[in-house]
Amino acid sequence: EEPTAMEKFASPGKGNGLRSSKAVKPGELLYRAEPFAYTVSKKRLGGVCERCLRRKDRLLRCSQCKVARYCDVRCQKEAWQDHKRECKCIKSIEPNFPPDSVRLVGRIIFKLLRQSTCPSEELYSLFDLQSNFDKLSEEMKDGLGHLARTLQLYLKVEIQEASQLPPALDILPTFAKVSVKTGFLAVLSFPMSLIFVFHAKP
């Protein structure tokens, strides 16, 4: 059975949203898609596959960075496009390790540079998401500025100049999109599942 069609809508003063375009039954699957970008949080490293996010006692370790872990060779191969450039970045800052949001924004940048697309973008692309950066306090903006400087150091081995970044990507608002723990953004920041799954409320 096909999932119910979803549509975007704007809620004045509240931002963007999703809703079903037809009547649904409680518990019915509404939409399912892989997120554009995701990463395992630092506290989960070593116990979760970086591709499918399954918990497992024994995982294969990336022979280069020694950080990323996978269920098997298949998961490792499927994850390689997302891990290839970040692998060098992780190695370059040893023994330090980037904050979760820095690693996630790094992945977003590398994916945009590859011009890679994702089915979930049919609903909202990264550029559709609201950052609310202008509404943040100066203290929060300073915190995002610190993350942006940390990102610069983290990416240095792969990206040396701002001209190498994806066109139209503004780093501080991007951090605001992935660091604010509300609604859709929380899924991007701390995914516990590889899949976005929306169900109708009972």
Phi, psi and omega in degrees: 000132182286139176299149179298140180295142178248152176225151178275152172208156178254135178247108184308126179084350182240341179106202183270157179211176176233146175209158178285143180271001177211167181297142181229158177269151177305133178083356181290139177291127181259319184197145179215131178196154174290144175290156178300317179211147178203162176208156177281132179293154185304321183289345179261355182302140177093338182245359185225138177293133182289345180264301186261353177065021175282142174280137181205145181289320182243119181234148175287139181256140175301126184288343182270297184273342180065012182253304182294139180229149186221153178301313186199183182298324180298310179300320181296318179294318180294331183273350190300319181299325179279337185259338189309307184279325178293333179303314179295321180295316179299315180297324186290339183251008177306143006272007178285165177219138185290149171301156182307315183292328178292315178297320180294315179296323175302315179296320178298315180299312181296325179291319177296321179295328177281351184057038179278142180246169184213141181305328182295342179289349175298332179268301178219134173269171177305321184285343176282334184291140181274136179265334186054029183302319182295339182267355182285152176290161179299325179296318179292322177295322177298320178297319178292326176297321177296318178296322179296321178292322177296320177299318180301316179292320181296319184273355191308323181292337181252326183229112183262335185229153179299332181293344180273353179283160178300140178301145176070007178270119177257116190298312184298311175299328178295318176298322178297325180292323184261351184259337180282119188275063179228141172050232186301325186293330179298328179292321178292322186282314185227071183289132172257355177217148179289342190248137167280120177233121178249127177243150175291141178289144177294000000 
